[in-house]
Amino acid sequence: MSTPGAGDGTTERRLHPVTPLRRAWAPVAVIIGWAVHDPDQAQRQLARLTTTTLLLGLAALIPAAALYGFLTWWFTRFAVTDTELRIRTGLLFRRTAHIRLERIQAIDVTQPLPARLAGVAKLRLDVIGADRKDELAFLGADEARALRAELLARAAGFAPETAHEVGEAPSRHLLRVPPGVLAASLLLTVGVWVAVAAAVVVPALLWTATHSLWTILATALPLLGAAGASSVGRFVGEYDWTVAESPDGLRIDHGLLDRAHETVPPGRVQTVRIVEPPLWRLRGWVRVELDVAGSSNSVLLPVAPRAIAESVVARVLPGVSVPEPSALSRPPGRSRWCLPLWWRGQGLVVTDAVFAARHGLLRRSLALVPHAKVQSVRLTQGPWQRALGIADVRVDTGANKTVPARLRDAEEAARLLRGQAERSRTGRRDARPDRWMA
């Protein structure tokens, strides 16, 4: 459904007609939140109500919630202009968001299970400088994908009159994580078993000590939630993980119940981390995580053989090859006095393309930072480190994250500080522009 714009010639559109059903829950959620926040007061208030009063209250609440959902849908409109996406919302207090197309980092299409059943989808936008994602929920599934393609085409510089015809850029399938491999990787994750053991052992010990049912519930429920999130929750969220390559970046589809269609924006990846849990090394598996400027996308591969993972990393960071473990230099032996035993898990190598630092003795993590993405570089040294002649070198990226190279020789750290500053300037000068479909 579309309506004329506010006098500027643009055509405004409304969200899908099922949207009021989603928004009608807001008044009900407020009442539920009050009851959970103060259960004693809520119980006393309910005890005072007669059955007739309660039924009359429900009879008034349901139409009021439906009216609220309808009005919020009616007053929410969006329009795409030559330079921006405009979203107007607000029932009493009006808000208009002007999202400039060139500042869009990623556009994801997500479908929670109820939305999949209703044939609708949510469009979520990562924008430079925004603390949270703007979203359009809900649109028809086909409309959401068409609008995403149009926004990306306009952001890439296509003329507005041709952006509709450009459509979604073609993609090439790279890999799919089999469900069996994903399940096996979770079974080989120590953290999952620790969470499950804590959910079983801690409540049992508390029951032995207190015999208080409320204490057990207050402790067991959060522990069971953490155990479920680290095992079943991860399996459901990362199920059918598929990666494809397209001119607008790497596309990621995943989810058993809630499907997500995400994009890793080109040129916006600040850091790539290759994580090796201890038991995964027996199978040669790794996990690949990301830091992306202006985006919440953080996982590239939940599990994959190392060789395949390195080939995908090369797609994300063109011209970058993952250094071999033998190429990483360890800290000097005297650093054991700062970090006994675990000092052996530290490592560093600086190539022409990246600053690569490893940490962790059991659960290894290798962070790769392209020189062009380094925003600043620092040398830190505590009093005990000064006495031992060692220092830490830390590089800060555009994703507001820091990658440290710990326990380096002090003279080596000073050379790294000077050299990295020059490599960063050269890298930014020679870097390709961060453009969609470049």
N, C-alpha and C positions, 0 to 999 in steps of 0.2 A: 504494500500500500504506500502511495506517495502523495505528497501535498506540495503546493508551491512554497518556494523559499521566502525568506524574510526580505523581499524587495531587491535581491541581488541576482535574480535569474536562476538560482540553483534549485534543484528539486530535492525536497526532503522526503525521507522514507521512514516508515515505522518498523518496529521489530515484528517478529512473527506473532500471530494472534494467540499462541499458547503462552506467551510471556506473562500475561496477568496471573496465570495459575502459579507461576514461580513466585511472583511478587506478593501475592495475596497472603503468603505465609508470614510476612513481616510482623503484622500485629500479633499473630499467634505466638511467634518467636519471642516477642517482647514479654508476653505474659508468662511463657515457659521460663524465660531467663530470670524474671523476678521470683518465680516459685523456687527455682534451683538456688538462687542467691540467698533467699531467706525462707527455707522450708518450714520453719516453725510458724512464722507469721502467715504463710500461705495455708498451712493446715488449720490454723485458728479461723482464718477468714472463710475457708470452705466449710468448716463445722457450723458456722452461723447461717449458712445458706440453706434454704429449704429446697426440696426437689423442684418445686415449681419455679422458684427464683433462678435456680441453676439452668433449667431448660430455657427460660426466657432469656437469660444471659447468653446462652449458646445460640439461640435464635437470632439475637441481635449481633453477636460477634461474627457469625458466618457471612451475612450480607455486608457487614462493614468491611470485613477483610476482602471480600470479592470486589466491593466498590473501590477500595484502596488499590488493589491490583490493577483494576481496569484504568483508573485515573493515572497511575504512574506510567502504565503502558501508553496511554493516549498522549501524555505530555512528553514522552521520550521520542526524539526524532534525530536522524542523522543525515548528513549530506556530504558528498564528495565534490570538492571544487578543483580548480586547476592546481592548487598548491597545498590544500589541506583537507583533512577529514574533520568535519564539524559535528559534535554530539551535543544535543540540547536535552537536559534532564531537569527534574525538579517539579514537585507538585505545588508547594507553597513558596519555596525559595528556588529560583531558577538558576541553573548553572549551564554555561556553554563552554565546552572544551574545544579549543582549536589545535589540532594535532598536525603540524607541518609534515608533509610527506617525506622530505629529505631527512627528517630526524627519526623516522621509524627504523628500528633495529631488527625486529622480527615480528611476524604475524603468525600466531598459532591458531589452529582450529581444534577445539576440544569438544568431546561429546560424552558427558556423563551418561550413565545407563538409562535414566528416564528420558534424557534428550534423544538418545539413539532410538528408543522405542517410539518417540513422537516424531522422529525424522527431522530434528532440528539440531543446531550446533551453536557453539559459543566462539566468537572471534576475540582473541586476546592480543593486544598490541604492546610490544616493548618499545619505549620511546626514550631517547637520550634525555637525561635530566629528570625523569619521572621516577618517584620512589615506588610507585605501584603500577601495575598494568591497567591501562584502560581496556574496557571490553564492551562488546555488543552481544547481549544475551537476551533473547535467542533469535537466530535467523534460521530460515530453511537451510538444510544441509547443502544443497546445491547453490543457494544464494550466498552462503558464507564462503564457499570456495571460489565462486565467481568474484565476489567482492575482494577477497584476498588477492586474487590474481590481478584485478584492476588496480588495487592500491600499489602493489609491487611494480606493475608496469608503469604507472605514473611516477612512482619514486625513482624508477630507472631512467626517466627522461622521455618516455614515449608521450606523444601528443594526446591530450584528453580524448579527441575524437577517434583515435586508433587504439586507446588502452583497452576498450571492450573487446576488440578483435584479437588482441595479442594473446589473451587467455593465460592459463597457467603454463609456465615454462616446462618443457619436457624434462623427464628425469630418467636416470639410468640406475637400475637396481645394483647395489653393492653387496649387501649381505643381510642375512636374517639369523637371529639367535634362536636356535631350536628350543622349545620348552623344556626338553629333557636336560639340555646343557644348563639352562637357567636354574632348574630345580637342583641339579647336582652341585652347582656353584654355591647355592644357598646352604646345602647340607655340608659343604666344605668350608663354610665361613665360621670362624671361631666366635665372632660376636653374636651370631644367631644362637649358638648353643649356650653362651653365657647368659643371654637374655632369657632363654627358656628355662635354664637351671635356676636363675634368680626368681622367676615367676613361680617355681615349684617349691624351692627350698626355703626362701624367706618367709612366705606365709605359714609354712609348716612349723618353722622355728618360733614364729610369733604366737601361733596357736598353743604351742607347748608352754610358752612363757606367760601368756596373758589369758587365754581361753575367752577372748573377747571377739565376738563375731564382727562388730563394727571395725575394730582395728584390723582384722584380717581383710575385710572388704576394702577398706581405705588403702591398704598396702597392695593387695593382690590385683585389684583392677588396673592401676597404672602399670604394674609390672607385666600383666597379661597384655595390655595394650602395646607396650614397648616390644614385647616378644612377637606379637602378631604383626606389628608394623615392620619389624626387621626380617620377618620370614614370609608369612602369607601375604602381607601388604606389599612387599617388594615383588613377589612373584606375580601378583595380580597387576601391579602397576607397570612392570617391565615385560609382561607377557607379549610374545609375538613382536619383539623389537626388530624393526626393519630400518635400514639405512639406505637412502638413495641419493644420487648426486644430480644436481640441476644447476643451471646458471645462477639461480638465486640462493645457492648455498646447499648444504647437506640437509636433506629432509629426513625426519625421524618420525616413525609411526609406532605406537605401542599402546598396550592396555588390554586387559581381558574384559572388564566390565565398562570402564570409562576409557574411550579411545581418544588419543591425542595425536594431532598432526602438527609437529613442530619443525622449525627451521633454524639451523645454525647459521647466523648471518655471515656472509663473506667478509673477510678482513676485520671482523670484530672480535675474534678469538684472541684473548690476551695471554692465556696460559693453558697448556695441556698437561694433565697429570696422568701418568701410567702407574696404576696401583697394583701391587702384587701381594695379596694375602698369603700367609705362609703355606697353607695346604694347597692353594691354587698352583703353586710353583711345581708341584708334583705332576700336574696335568699340562703345564705350560700356558696357563690362562692368565689374563690380566683384565683389569677394568680401566676404562678411559674416562676421565672427568675433565670438565672444561670450566674456565672462567671467561665469560663473555661480557663485554662492556654493554651496559644498558639492558641486559637480559638475565632472566632467571634460569635459563637452560643450563644445566650443570653436568649432565651425563651424556656422553657420546656413545659408549658401548658398555652395557652392564657386565658382559663377560665375552671374551673372544680369545682364540689362540694369539700368542704374541705377534707372530708374523702378520696375521690378518689385521690386528690392531695397528701395527706400525704402518701398514699400507693405507689405512683409513686416516691416520694422523697426517700422512703425507698429503692427503686431499685437503685437510683442514689448514695445514701450514705448508703451502707450496714451497718447494725448495729446501725443506727441512727433513733431515733423516734422523731417526732416533739413535743416539750414540750407543755403542756396545758397552756392556758393564765393565769390560776391561779398560775402556777409555777413561773411566772416572777415576780421578785421583783422590786418595784418602787424606784426611787431615794428618798432621804430624803426630808421632807417637805420644808426645807429651800432653796432647789434648785429652788423653784418658783420665787425667786428673780433674778435668772439668765434667766429663760425661763418661764415667767408668763403663766399660764393655760396649755401650751403645754408640761410642764414637766411631766404631767400625762401620756403622750403617750410614755414615755421612760420606758424600762424594760430590765431586764437581768436575765439569768440563765445559769450556767455553769454545764454541765453534764459530765459524764465520756467520752462522745464521741464528744461533740460539745461545742463551745462558741456561745451562742444564744443571740442576742441583737435585741430589737424592738424599733422603733421610729415612730412617727406620731400619732396624736390624731384622725383625721378624716380618712386619708388614711394611714392605718397601714402597716408596712413592717417589717417582722421578718426575720433577716439574720442568717443563720446557717453556721458556719465555723467549719469543723472537725479540731481537734487539730493537726492532722498530716499536715494540709495545712497552718498552721500559720507560716509565715516566720520571723516575728518580732512582738514584743508587746511594746507599748509605753504608758507612762502616761503623759498627758498634763494638765496644770493648769494655767489659767490666774490670774491676780491680784485680780479680784473680786471673782473668785472661791477660791483662797487661803484665802481670808477674811471670806468666808462662810464655809470653810473646806470641799470642794467638788472638784472632779477632773474627767477628762475623761480618759478612757482606750481605746486605739485603737490597733487593731490587723491588720497586713498587710499580705496579701495572695500572692500566687504565680501568680495571675492574675493581679498584680499591682493595686489592689484595697484595700481599707481600710474599716473595719467595726468598728464603734465606739460604745462604751457603755458609754453614756453621763451621767453627773451629779451624779456620785457615791460618797458616803462618802469617804473622803480622805484616811482613814485607810483601808476601804474595797478596794479601788483602789490599794493601795500598796500591799495588800495581793493578789489581782487578778494579778498584775504584776508579782510577784514572782511565784505564782502558775501556771499561764499560760505558763511561760517559761519552767517550768518542764514538764507540760502536753504536750507541743509541742515536746519536745525532746523524751519523751516516745512514743508519737503517731507516730512520724516518724520512730522510731526504730521498732515498731510493725506493721507498715502499710504494706499492700500487695504490690507487685511490680506492677507498671503501665505498663501492657503488653496487647497488643491486644489478644483477645481470651484466656486470662489467665484462 
